[in-house]
Amino acid sequence: MKNIVKVCGLAALLLVVGACSTSTPPKPANANSTAAATPAANTASTPASTTAAQDFTLVNETGVEIDKVFISPHDKNDWEEDILGQDTLPTGQKVDIKFHRAEKAPVWDLRIEDSKGNGIEWENLNLLEIAKVTLYYKDGKGTAKVE
């Protein structure tokens, strides 16, 4: 099950001269994102009973170090906080995104930003059907391959 998810309605520019502000733009308020990023190397011993159906692996193949990752239920209006925290996600690396087991939302939106605040967004990711999201950036466009 491989799909290509394209950037929806955004003129996304990652690492383009003239970065916008570094603040996170509001999402169409009140998202209760319960996702957390866990380094992939530390997740092998996670018991299956603590795994939420929406957990997935995020792979950075953009050619740019990702400074921030925001995930929010599609029907919420706020990106909440950066789930990478103090960490970054270098190109060629991956991170496991873990959700609280009680989380029910199936469809999520994803936003990534570089250190200058340039961002790309993907919408309507059904995380009940996706185990891995690989992000790409080429010729001024962000794309994602989902498995």
C-alpha positions in Angstrom: 0.0 0.0 0.0 2.1 2.9 -1.3 0.6 6.3 -1.9 2.0 9.7 -2.8 0.8 12.5 -0.6 1.3 15.9 -2.0 1.4 19.2 -0.3 -2.1 20.6 -0.3 -2.6 24.2 -1.3 0.7 25.5 0.0 3.5 27.3 -1.7 6.0 25.5 0.6 9.5 26.6 0.5 12.1 24.8 2.5 15.5 26.4 2.6 14.7 29.2 0.3 16.1 32.7 0.8 13.8 35.0 2.5 12.4 32.8 5.3 9.2 33.9 7.0 9.0 34.4 10.7 10.1 31.6 13.1 6.7 31.4 14.9 4.4 28.5 14.1 1.4 29.7 12.1 -1.9 28.9 13.6 -3.7 25.9 12.2 -7.4 26.2 11.2 -7.4 26.3 17.8 -7.6 23.7 20.4 -5.7 20.7 19.0 -5.1 18.1 21.6 -2.1 16.4 20.0 -0.9 13.5 22.1 2.0 12.5 19.9 5.6 12.3 21.0 8.7 11.6 19.1 10.9 8.8 20.3 14.3 8.1 18.7 13.9 5.0 16.5 16.8 3.2 18.2 15.0 3.3 21.6 11.7 1.8 20.5 12.6 -1.8 19.9 11.8 -2.8 23.5 8.5 -1.0 23.7 5.8 -3.5 24.7 3.0 -3.9 22.1 0.4 -3.0 24.8 1.6 0.6 24.9 1.4 1.0 21.1 -1.3 3.2 19.8 -2.9 2.5 16.4 -1.6 5.8 15.0 2.1 5.3 15.8 4.3 5.7 12.7 7.9 6.2 11.7 8.9 9.5 10.1 11.8 9.4 7.7 13.5 12.6 6.5 14.8 12.4 2.9 14.3 16.1 2.3 18.0 17.0 2.1 17.4 19.4 4.9 17.6 19.0 8.7 14.1 19.2 10.2 14.1 21.4 13.2 10.4 21.0 14.2 7.6 18.5 13.7 4.0 19.3 14.5 1.1 16.8 14.4 -2.5 17.6 15.0 -5.8 15.9 14.4 -7.2 17.1 11.1 -10.4 18.5 12.7 -8.4 20.7 15.2 -7.3 24.3 14.6 -3.9 24.4 16.4 -0.5 22.7 15.9 0.2 22.5 19.6 3.9 22.1 20.5 6.9 20.8 18.5 7.1 17.0 19.2 10.8 16.9 18.5 11.4 19.2 21.5 15.1 20.1 21.6 16.0 17.5 19.0 16.3 17.8 15.3 15.9 15.2 12.5 18.8 15.2 10.1 18.3 14.2 6.5 18.6 10.4 6.1 17.5 9.8 9.6 14.2 8.5 11.1 12.2 8.9 14.3 9.3 6.9 15.7 6.2 9.0 16.5 4.3 7.5 19.4 0.8 8.4 20.5 -1.0 7.9 23.8 -2.8 4.6 23.6 -6.2 6.3 24.3 -5.9 8.6 21.3 -8.9 8.0 19.0 -8.4 10.5 16.0 -7.6 8.5 12.8 -6.8 11.4 10.5 -4.0 13.8 11.2 -2.1 16.8 9.7 1.7 17.0 9.7 3.9 20.1 9.5 7.7 20.2 9.4 9.9 23.3 9.7 13.6 24.0 9.2 15.6 26.2 11.5 14.5 29.3 9.7 10.8 28.6 10.1 10.3 27.5 6.4 7.6 24.8 6.5 5.7 22.2 4.6 2.4 20.7 5.5 0.6 17.5 4.7 -3.1 17.0 5.4 -5.5 14.1 5.9 -3.0 11.4 6.8 -5.0 8.4 8.0 -2.6 7.1 10.6 -4.7 4.0 11.2 -3.5 2.8 7.8 0.0 4.3 7.7 3.1 2.8 9.4 5.8 4.9 7.7 6.0 8.4 6.2 9.0 9.3 4.1 9.3 13.0 3.4 11.0 14.4 0.2 11.7 17.9 -1.1 12.7 18.4 -4.7 12.3 21.2 -7.3 10.5 23.4 -4.7 7.9 20.8 -3.8 7.4 18.6 -0.7 6.1 15.1 -1.2 5.7 12.2 1.1 5.5 8.4 0.4 3.4 6.5 2.9 3.4 2.8 3.6 
